[in-house]
Amino acid sequence: MSSVQYPTASLKPHRDESLLGGHLWIFSGALQQPPRWVEPGALLDVKSSTGQFVARGYYNPQTDIAIRILTRDNTEAIDGDFLRKRVCEAQELRKVFVPGVTNAYRLIHSEGDGLPGLVVDHYADILVAQVHTLGMDRLLPQVLEALLAETGARGILLRNESQARRREGLEIEEPRVAAGEVPQQIEIFENGVRFIVDPWRGQKTGFFLDQRDKREALRKYARGGRVLNCFSYSGGFSVYAALSSEATQTVSVDASAPAIEAARQHFALNGLDASKHEFHTEDVFEYLEQAAERGERFDVVILDPPAFAKNQGARTQALKAYRRLNTLGMQVLRPGGILLTCSCSGVIGMDDLLGVVSNSAQRQKRTVQLLESYTHGVDHPTNLAMPETNYLKSVFCRVL
């Protein structure tokens, strides 16, 4: 048995079934009574209505998710050894990446790696971490020790800017170095392709690591064609496409001028002549409408927008936006061309995305063949008992 004693909270009858199945969340309505004797963010044990130990996690009365589970082993104390073990387990999975080929990946993916509320991205020898919950914030000193001990990182940067922190009663913070030194820019490579990451100001933690496998899959479709990359950010998909063949032409569109400038730099970094490709700092919807009016056609169209829905209340409007976007994308796609369309909205499921694509095609009397479908990638594992933590959906389709 664990030598550490934790306060306890009891569940209502039959409310332990999802936990026993591997789920890591307990909603406030499942508790017999709020454990007001437990400090927000503190660790506690969860017991069934009959008094049996079910799980151990951390508590926050301010959120609908009252308890997030860390272990279902009552002999396992939540301490430095526990955290090092979790980091070590996460590192073991990431050994699928060949060091000389890919040195940037997600190291800790929250619930998927058994550490709810913690995200850590690995860029060469630098770690960029995000803490989203009060309970994980209280564990942060030990988390940092575990990360340094297990990874040997040269520096750790904290990017605690997520609005989710406010719901937990946490402050939004400016980026800060938590350990070692963190440069302004980090050169990384994935699948042998080189990029520059801005860990301090870049979106997310500096790069969209969750699209790595989709970027690689794109190469075979892009070879020798004309490729339109919408919401291109720093040009990840565009660079992969351009590397597929000297004959490939890419058009990158993003509303952010710094992102477009970064895309140009990434072309040069990979030995590509940016002057042979197009870059537009423009609203994607406006660009697509004007391109359709001009009669432009592409062999491949990539639609990788930001999340259109942050919560369930925004779902209906988001579906409308996805339908409009995919309809416009198909209007500039030649018959038989390839559409790569994505959604990173958690409340939009894979069936929703496929429905949007099908509906958009029907409007234009076109037929769609589904070729490949993807989720987050190997370094963004999902707890199978928690399908609601899935967020990224990407599909390659042929539109006739």
C-alpha positions, 0 to 999 in steps of 0.5 A: 500500500502507498505510504502517502495518505490522501483525502478522499471523495466518494462517487454516487452509485454506478458512477465508477463504470467509466473510470473502471473502463479507463476514463480519466475524468470525473464530473462534479455531478458524479460526486456524492458531495463536493469534498470541501475539505480538499484544497483546489488543485490538491491530490485525492483518492476516489472511492466507489459508493461502497467505499472501494478505492477506484482511482487517484487524481487531482481536484478542482471545484471550479470546473465541470471536470472536478477530478482528473485521474493520474493512476488507478493503482492505490500503491502508486504515490503521486511524486517525483518517481511517478512523474519520471516513470510517466515521462520515461513511458512517453519517451519509449513511444517516441523512439519510433522517430529516427534521431537523424531524420526527425528531432521534433515531436510531442513528448507529453500529450496530456491524457494520452500519456497519463498526465492530464493538463500537461503538454510538452513538445520536443524541439531538438534539445529544447522542450516547450511545455504548456500547463492547462490545469490547476492540479498539474500547475501544483505539480509543476516543480516536480514535473520540470525535475522529471523532464530534465532528468529523463530527457537531458534537455538544454532548456524548458520554455513555459507557454502558459497562454491558453484560455483554458487556464482561466477556467481552472482559476489560473493566470494567463502568463507570458512565455518564460524560461523554466530551466536552462536556456531557450533560444529565439529560434530552433532549427528542427527536421522532420522526415528529413525536412528542415524548419525553423521554430519560434518557441516564444511567439509561434502558434501553439508551441511554435510548430504544428507537429500533429500534421507531420504524417499528413505532410509526408503523405502529401508528397505522392499526390503533389508530385509535378502538380499545382498545389494550393495550400490554404491557411499555410502558416509557415509553409509546412505542407508547401515545402513537402509538396515542392520537395516532391518534384522540381515540376511541382508549383505551390501557392501558399495563402495565409492572413499572417504576413510573418507566417508567409515570410517564415514560409519563404525562409523554409523554402530557402532552408530546404534548397528550394527557389521561393521565386518559382512559387507563389505566396499570398498574405490574404484572407483564405475565403476571399482568395478562394472566391477570387480564384474561382472567379478567375477560373483557376484550377489546382491539382491539389487543394489543402484546407487546414483551417484553425479551429472553427469551434472551441465549444459545443455552442459554436458547433452549428456555425462551425459546420457552416464555415466548414461547408463554405470552405470545402465548397470553395476549395472544390470550386478551384480543384480540377476534376480528379484532383486531390483535396486534403481537408482537415478539422482541429475542432474537438466538437467536430467529429470525423463523421461530421467532416466527411459529411461536410465534404459529401455535402459540398460535393453534392452541391457541385454535382461532383463525386468524392472518393475517400482515399486516406484518413488520419488523426493526430499521429503517433506522438499524439496518442489518444486514450481509447476510453476517452474518444472526446479527447480526439480533436484532429481529423484529416482526409485525402479525397479524390474529387471527380 
